[in-house]
């Protein structure tokens, strides 16, 4: 279950983010807006711009999956400046997450997870997933979505949620 709540959802949300970014590129082209304007937009002066929101969403996904699975995550230098570079980063994280299997999560619920910012403190895998990784990825993808929506990109809830596994 923890695998589905994290890796499966992280994959879905990163793919949705990619699709939203594709729409933003079409919007910028149709309105003759330099994509750099959108990439450097933010909702508030003290908030990270769109580029950084995407980088953090990717970091949350790859590090969340890696930490829960007891694996090493790929390293990214946070030097993306263009839409193609950001999309490559998203694709790289999607590929990495695709290497994590449900069986890699054996013991993940109780695994002690920490990071340098926590100064020696840790959370169990369950606490980390539920109270940090899941809310964090949704926060940064929602903020990226909101920055684009605020700038006029025609995206809506269906773009954010993506395809649903409806049954008949």
Steps between C-alpha positions, in 0.01 A plus 500: 500500500781743584651439156170591331459810716846623406672364191181435303359843585834678450520350151146608418549854629832548318337385176214743563754777564667416168166531321428832673842626391421396142185712518701790637740481204208512254351792692829693498542438128143605416524819710855581386625481858860400562481172694769640729240743635278212612792297635610789719149592619392462859181570694663707774829690523638269769398179321710280274446541126355233271842353423573440867150361566562239230847418632368450853208287379751279317728485805209408725396218267845352443623540858170382645500186290871438555490549876197276544654230279847529654656602167719783374323770302649663190665837558387811317697824511196735507637689200200466267402825333288390204182302455678214317752474785220486757309241300819291474532515877141389547555216251820398682313480831215307337754249364663467842168447676422231243795299635349488849282195555241426771729238652763771553262640761536198730577653840424853376229569760751489788812608309665798674513788255691820554650781299768757581248777572353296784820518706516135603125451548310242298152382405387145439434419136125521559532839673738625233266401217179626659626813671781616274542349153137480389394848618825650369465372144137609484593844636766562235302358207194699610712813524648438154147450365383818675787709363410393148125544556561845648690592183210400278590146398175316431532214746240368737436236761487221240853593390621493859328170587578329169335181388288316753464121514122508461314168496176409320 
